[in-house]
Amino acid sequence: MKQIISTRYLNKLGFEGDFTPTQDNLKTLLSLHVQHIPFGNIASFLGEEVSLEPDRLVQKLLIENREGYCLEHSSLTKIALTELGYEAYNVLGRVYYQGIPTTVPVRTHLVTLVRLDQQLFLYDPGFGGMTPTTILSLDRIGEMQPTPLEPFRFVDIAACGIDTSLLTDMKYMLQVFLLDEWVNVYAINPEQKIAPADAMIANWYISTSPESMFTQHLMLFTANSDARMTLKDRVLRIHAKQKSDKKILSTFNDFEETIKTVFQIEMNQEKLQQVWDKLALIE
């Protein structure tokens, strides 16, 4: 069974040539992952089970060409990267993007960290609309790190502008530079390695709680070196380097075409119709 997941992973991403665990290859893998395995929550939006079992992740993300959210992406990448020779592990972070909470956010955002060449790197293809599209070093705290799209940086939580009482057990904040200012994204503590059971609890909350955004709204994301493409419910947004476009999907045909062409998700029409019908109920 060894190497089966990583072999399927490389094939899904279209990685060609001999593989060795280097920084350049790690960057290439993340770039390809974001382009070829979309972020999304169709299953939890429809009230279906979301499994983190390795064989189910392979079937859904690598064989069926489906979408997944952070817990699925990072559970898979930790296994695949370990098989490929990287020292990889998962941690759970707290999300602060698009607002300052009034209470401590639940640790629900799963990321993969990779120790390589005496550095620690963030490998996170599964945050959705503001996913970093290249690896980021956790040994360059406070430094701007360019990506093919927006610049990112890590700062100590004391410098993120949020009261430390709302940052329990966290160490660093990931920030993105948007509209001439640094915006908080999520906080992590790289020393808090988790067990698979910790991810399972977070996954249960995210996929079943009526308070979870992942049960209330449809969210999809993909990106390339030029643009980010996001869908929230029926609103499609394309954020390119020079401009942004917005389109409301007003018909089922538009919706189906967007799912299959923009996000490259393979799904039968009956299932897509269920999604479309639920979208009509929440508007």
C-alpha positions, 0 to 999 in steps of 0.5 A: 500500500505504501506510496499508493496515495502519493502516486495518485496525488502526483498523477492527479496534479500532473507532476511529470518527471522524477520526484525528490523532496526539494523546496522547488518541488514542494512549491510546484506541488502546491501550485498544481494542487490549487489548480487541480483540486478545488476547494468546496463544501458541496457535501456539507452544504447538502447535509452529506457525510464528510469523511477524513478516512484516507481511502475516502479522500483518495476516492473523492478528491483524486479519483472522482474529481470532487471538491473538498475543504481544508480538513480534507485537503490537509489530511490528504496532503499530510499523507501524500507529502510524508510518502514523498519523503517530506517531514509533514504534520498537521496543526489546527488554526483559528480563523480571523479573516473578514472580521474580529470575533468577540469570542475565541474562534474554534480551532477548525482550519487544518493546515500542513506544515513541512520541515525541510532544509532546516526551515518550516513551511506552510503548505495550505491549499485549502483555505478557500478564497484567500488560499496562499498559492505557494509555500510560506516560510515560518522562519521569516516572521515579519517579512513579506513573502511574495506569491504569484498573486498577493503577498503574505507574511507571518507575524507574532500574534502580539503584532496582529492587532487582536486582543491576545485573549481572543488568540488562545494558544496561538503563536503566529498570525498569517496576514495577506496584503490587500488594498494597501493594508495587512489583513489577518487571515488565520493564526496557528501554533506550529508546536501544536501537532495534532492527532487524527482524532483532533481533525475528526472532531473539527470536521464533525463540527464544520460539516454538521453544526447549524452554526457552521458556514459550511452547512449554511452556504455554498463555497467554492474556490480555485486559482491559477497564477493569474487569478482567483475564482470564487463562488459563494452561493450563486455569486461568481467572482474572478479576482485577477491581478488587474481587475475583478469581475462579478457574475450572478448565476441566474439559471441552472445551466449557468450554474452547471457550466460554472461548476464543471468548467471553472471549478472542474468538478465532475458531478451528475446533473441530479446532484447539481440540481439538489444544490441549485434547489437548496440555493433557492431556499436560502436567498 
